[in-house]
Amino acid sequence: MGCVAMGALFSLPVLLTPMAAATGWSRTGISLAMTIGFLAMAVTSMIWGALSDRFGARPVVLAGAGLFALSLWLASRATSLLLFQLSFGLMAGGAVAAFFAPMMATVMGWFTTQRGLAVSLVSAGMGLAPVTMSPLAARLAEAHDWRTVLGILSALVAVTTLPAALLLRRPPEQATEPGNAVELSSEGLTMRDALTSLPFIVLVLTNFFCCATHSGPIFHTVSYAQICGISALAAVSIYSVEGIAGMGGRIGFGLLGDRFGAKRVLVAGLLAQSLGALAFFFAGTLMQFYVVAATFGFIYAGVMPLYAVLIRENFPMRMMGTIMGGTGMAGSLGMATGPVLGGLIFDTTGGYGALYLTSFGLGLGAFGIAMAFRPFTTAKNAQAQAA
């Protein structure tokens, strides 16, 4: 489900150039649809997560999958830029958020050991999107116009994610398990306490800057490579290399997180991510793009599942969907900055160099904020002692 949903959403970078040529819409305007999508994800992430805490992941993901397929079909029929931004941005972005916080919360509930590996394996499905869905969209775009491509993707979403969502099951209750320190220490914790706690705020800010770092390079690298003289199909293959490396990164960082601790690995990964974003500034040939994309993809994809592990280690299962939705909201806001920022930079300067320099600075910000994270139980004990 993660592969198909994320792949369908990120078909827009592949279709950006043919859409601009066919419609006359500006790159900034088309990119703005992606930004609206991420803003819609931000607004709805916590709502979908809270609903999954109450009703379970299955009905929530089913509803989101149906709405997502419908929104892609409506986007394929859009007759104006505004209608496209509303259907692909507002509707699709709001619907696709139903796939992530509920599913991650469910996975976290089913595993008590090796959570980093478990969530990384599920998250790796999203890493398959550039390897499968992006080349598929590129092949379809060679034979069909962009409207037909989105219509096909709409049907693909419907026939894959709706049946798959029926397989989701609620995790078993863990609150009464002996030795479950997180559940036992948080018996009196209210949702308000959790959402105003320092660990939650730090995670939210870190995820925002983390996603703002990689959203621009992810969305605009295909166009950047084409500007550097690389063919459209070869440029999409850069995206695929990034996705393949990302699958390895998710699993590798998950294993490292289980062994050395999620926070330690996350902090190191965020620093490396900022340097990876900067490296795109110096890429110009296909081989250079491959090397940078593989490195960058391995790192940015690898750090993302670690947020779920930190949340499960510090917050009780009964509010897992809401907390993950809250951090997902921040991540979506961060992702929203890249598409429109890159479009504005290109339209203003005629290139993407300033985008990668900006991403480097945002990455350093994520690294610095993550250094301030303290486990929730430790922060809670310190507050109690001070009182």
C-alpha positions in Angstrom: 0.0 0.0 0.0 2.8 2.4 0.8 4.5 1.7 -2.5 1.4 2.3 -4.6 0.1 5.3 -2.7 3.4 7.1 -2.5 4.3 6.2 -6.0 1.0 7.6 -7.3 1.4 10.8 -5.4 5.0 11.3 -6.6 4.1 10.7 -10.2 3.8 14.5 -10.5 7.5 15.1 -10.7 7.7 12.7 -13.6 4.7 14.4 -15.3 5.8 17.9 -14.5 7.5 18.7 -17.8 4.9 17.1 -20.2 2.1 18.8 -18.1 3.7 22.2 -18.4 4.2 21.7 -22.2 0.7 20.4 -22.8 -1.3 22.9 -20.7 0.8 26.0 -20.6 0.6 26.0 -16.8 3.7 27.3 -15.0 6.0 24.9 -13.2 5.4 26.9 -10.1 1.7 26.4 -10.4 1.9 22.7 -11.0 4.4 22.3 -8.2 2.1 24.2 -6.0 -0.4 21.3 -6.3 2.2 19.1 -4.6 2.7 21.8 -1.9 -1.0 21.9 -1.3 -1.0 18.1 -1.1 1.5 18.1 1.6 -0.3 20.8 3.5 -3.5 18.8 3.2 -1.5 15.8 4.6 -0.4 17.9 7.5 -3.9 19.0 8.3 -5.4 15.5 8.1 -2.5 13.3 9.5 -3.5 13.7 13.1 -7.2 13.3 12.3 -6.6 10.0 10.5 -4.3 8.9 13.3 -6.8 9.7 16.0 -9.5 7.9 14.1 -7.3 4.8 13.9 -6.8 5.0 17.7 -10.5 4.8 18.1 -11.7 2.6 15.3 -8.6 0.7 14.1 -6.6 1.0 11.0 -8.7 -1.0 8.6 -11.8 1.3 8.2 -9.6 4.4 8.2 -7.2 3.1 5.5 -10.2 1.8 3.4 -11.8 5.2 3.5 -8.5 6.9 2.6 -7.8 4.5 -0.2 -11.2 5.1 -1.9 -10.9 8.8 -1.6 -7.3 8.8 -2.9 -8.3 6.8 -6.0 -11.3 9.2 -6.7 -9.1 12.3 -6.3 -6.5 11.0 -8.8 -9.3 10.4 -11.3 -10.7 13.9 -10.7 -7.2 15.4 -11.2 -7.0 13.6 -14.6 -10.2 15.4 -15.6 -9.2 18.9 -14.4 -9.8 21.6 -17.0 -7.9 24.4 -15.1 -4.8 24.7 -12.9 -7.0 25.6 -10.0 -9.2 22.4 -10.3 -6.0 20.4 -10.6 -4.5 21.9 -7.5 -7.8 21.2 -5.6 -8.2 17.6 -6.8 -4.5 16.5 -6.8 -3.4 18.8 -4.0 -6.2 19.2 -1.5 -8.1 15.9 -2.0 -5.3 13.5 -2.8 -3.0 15.0 -0.2 -5.7 14.7 2.5 -6.5 11.2 1.5 -3.0 9.7 1.2 -2.3 10.7 4.9 -4.7 7.8 5.9 -2.0 5.3 4.8 0.8 6.3 7.0 0.1 7.1 10.7 -2.6 4.4 11.1 -0.4 1.7 9.4 2.8 2.7 11.3 0.9 2.7 14.6 -0.5 -0.7 13.9 2.9 -2.1 13.1 4.4 -0.6 16.3 1.6 -2.3 18.3 2.3 -5.8 16.8 6.0 -5.8 17.7 7.7 -5.6 21.2 11.2 -6.3 20.0 13.2 -5.2 16.9 10.7 -2.4 16.3 13.3 -0.5 14.2 13.6 -3.4 11.7 9.8 -4.0 11.7 8.8 -0.5 10.9 11.7 -0.2 8.4 10.5 -3.2 6.5 7.0 -1.8 6.2 8.4 1.6 5.3 10.6 0.0 2.7 7.5 -0.4 0.6 7.4 3.3 0.1 11.0 3.1 -1.1 9.8 0.8 -3.8 7.8 3.6 -5.4 10.7 5.2 -7.3 11.8 1.8 -8.5 8.4 0.7 -9.7 5.8 3.4 -9.9 8.0 6.2 -11.2 9.4 4.2 -14.2 5.8 3.0 -14.8 4.6 6.6 -14.9 7.5 7.5 -17.2 6.7 4.6 -19.6 3.0 5.5 -19.6 3.8 9.1 -20.3 5.7 8.1 -23.5 2.6 6.5 -24.9 -0.2 8.6 -23.3 -0.9 12.1 -22.3 -0.7 13.1 -18.6 -4.5 12.8 -18.1 -4.5 9.2 -19.2 -1.5 8.4 -17.0 -3.3 9.8 -13.9 -6.5 7.8 -14.9 -4.5 4.6 -15.0 -2.8 5.3 -11.7 -6.2 6.0 -10.2 -7.4 2.5 -11.3 -4.2 0.9 -10.0 -4.6 2.5 -6.6 -8.2 1.2 -6.3 -7.5 -2.4 -7.3 -4.5 -2.7 -5.1 -4.9 -0.7 -1.9 -8.6 -1.4 -1.2 -8.2 -5.2 -1.0 -4.9 -4.9 0.8 -6.5 -2.6 3.5 -8.9 -5.5 4.4 -5.9 -7.4 5.7 -5.1 -4.9 8.5 -5.8 -6.1 12.1 -5.8 -4.3 15.4 -2.7 -5.1 17.5 -3.1 -6.9 20.8 -3.4 -4.9 24.0 0.0 -4.3 25.7 -0.9 -2.1 28.6 -1.0 -4.9 31.2 2.1 -6.7 30.0 4.7 -7.1 32.8 7.8 -5.0 32.3 6.2 -2.7 29.7 7.8 0.4 31.1 6.3 2.9 28.6 2.7 1.7 29.3 3.1 1.5 33.1 4.8 4.9 33.4 2.2 6.6 31.3 -1.0 5.4 32.9 -2.0 8.9 34.0 -0.7 10.6 30.8 -3.4 12.6 29.0 -3.4 13.5 25.4 -2.9 17.1 26.3 0.2 16.2 28.4 1.6 14.3 25.5 1.0 16.9 22.8 2.5 19.7 24.9 5.5 17.7 26.2 9.0 18.7 25.2 9.9 15.3 23.5 6.8 15.6 21.3 7.7 19.2 20.4 11.3 18.4 19.6 10.2 15.4 17.4 7.7 17.7 15.6 10.3 20.4 14.9 13.0 17.8 13.9 10.7 16.1 11.5 9.7 19.4 9.9 13.2 20.5 9.2 14.2 16.9 8.2 11.5 16.7 5.5 12.0 20.3 4.4 15.6 19.2 3.7 14.9 16.4 1.3 11.5 17.5 -0.2 13.1 19.9 -2.7 15.8 17.5 -4.0 13.3 14.7 -4.2 10.8 16.7 -6.2 13.0 18.7 -8.5 16.0 16.4 -9.2 14.4 14.9 -12.3 13.9 18.3 -13.8 17.4 19.4 -12.7 19.0 16.5 -14.4 17.1 17.2 -17.6 18.4 20.8 -17.5 21.9 19.4 -17.1 21.4 17.7 -20.5 20.3 14.2 -19.3 17.3 12.6 -21.2 13.9 12.3 -19.5 14.1 8.5 -19.2 17.7 8.6 -17.8 16.6 11.4 -15.4 13.8 9.2 -14.0 16.4 6.4 -13.6 18.2 8.7 -11.1 15.0 8.7 -9.1 14.9 4.9 -9.3 18.5 4.6 -8.0 17.6 6.9 -5.1 14.6 4.6 -4.4 16.6 1.4 -4.5 19.2 2.9 -2.1 16.4 4.1 0.1 15.1 0.6 0.6 18.5 -0.5 1.8 18.7 2.6 4.0 15.4 1.9 5.7 16.5 -1.6 6.6 20.1 -0.6 7.4 19.1 2.3 9.7 16.4 0.1 11.3 19.0 -2.5 12.3 21.4 0.2 13.5 18.6 1.9 15.5 17.8 -1.4 17.2 21.5 -1.9 18.1 22.8 1.6 18.9 19.6 3.4 19.8 17.1 5.3 17.6 18.1 8.7 18.8 21.9 8.3 18.2 21.4 6.9 14.7 18.8 9.6 13.9 21.1 12.4 14.9 24.0 11.1 12.8 21.7 10.4 9.9 20.3 14.0 9.9 23.8 15.4 9.7 24.7 13.1 6.8 21.4 14.0 5.0 22.4 17.7 5.0 25.7 16.9 3.4 23.9 14.7 0.8 21.6 17.5 -0.2 24.6 19.8 -0.7 26.3 17.2 -2.9 23.6 17.7 -5.6 24.9 21.2 -6.1 28.1 19.7 -7.6 26.4 17.0 -9.7 26.3 17.5 -13.5 26.8 14.1 -15.2 24.6 11.0 -15.1 27.2 9.1 -13.1 27.6 11.9 -10.6 23.8 12.0 -10.2 23.7 8.3 -9.6 26.3 8.5 -6.9 24.7 11.4 -5.1 21.2 10.0 -5.4 22.2 6.6 -4.1 23.9 8.2 -1.1 21.2 10.7 -0.4 18.4 8.2 -0.9 20.1 5.7 1.5 20.3 8.4 4.2 17.0 10.3 4.0 14.9 7.2 3.6 16.8 5.5 6.4 16.2 8.1 9.1 12.4 8.3 8.5 11.3 5.1 10.3 13.3 6.0 13.4 10.8 8.7 14.3 8.2 5.9 14.8 10.5 3.9 17.0 11.2 6.9 19.2 7.5 7.6 19.5 6.7 4.0 20.5 9.6 4.1 23.0 8.2 7.2 24.7 4.4 7.2 24.3 1.7 4.7 25.1 0.0 2.5 22.4 -3.4 4.0 23.1 -2.4 7.3 21.6 0.1 6.0 19.0 -1.9 7.0 15.9 -2.5 10.5 17.2 1.2 11.1 18.1 2.4 9.6 14.8 -0.1 11.7 13.0 1.2 14.8 14.8 4.8 14.2 13.8 3.5 13.2 10.3 1.7 16.6 10.2 5.1 18.3 10.8 6.7 16.2 8.2 4.1 17.0 5.6 4.5 20.7 6.3 8.2 20.3 5.7 7.6 18.3 2.5 5.3 21.1 1.4 8.2 23.6 1.3 10.3 21.8 -1.3 8.1 21.7 -4.4 7.1 25.4 -4.4 10.4 26.6 -3.1 12.2 24.8 -6.0 9.7 26.1 -8.5 10.1 29.7 -7.3 13.9 29.4 -7.3 13.9 28.0 -10.8 11.5 30.6 -12.1 13.5 33.4 -10.5 17.1 32.3 -11.2 16.7 29.9 -14.1 18.4 27.1 -12.1 18.2 24.9 -9.0 21.6 25.6 -7.4 20.1 27.8 -4.6 17.6 25.1 -3.8 20.3 22.6 -2.7 22.2 25.2 -0.7 18.9 26.0 1.1 18.4 22.3 1.7 21.8 22.0 3.3 21.0 24.8 5.8 17.6 23.2 6.6 19.4 19.9 7.2 21.8 21.4 9.7 18.7 22.8 11.5 17.2 19.4 11.8 20.5 18.0 13.2 20.7 20.7 15.8 17.1 20.3 17.0 17.4 16.5 17.2 20.4 16.9 19.6 17.9 18.4 22.1 15.7 15.3 22.3 15.3 13.7 25.7 13.3 10.5 26.3 9.8 11.2 27.6 10.2 9.2 30.7 13.4 11.0 31.6 11.8 14.4 31.0 8.8 13.3 33.1 10.9 12.2 36.0 12.9 15.4 35.9 9.7 17.5 36.0 8.5 15.4 39.0 11.7 15.9 40.9 11.6 19.6 40.3 8.1 19.8 41.6 
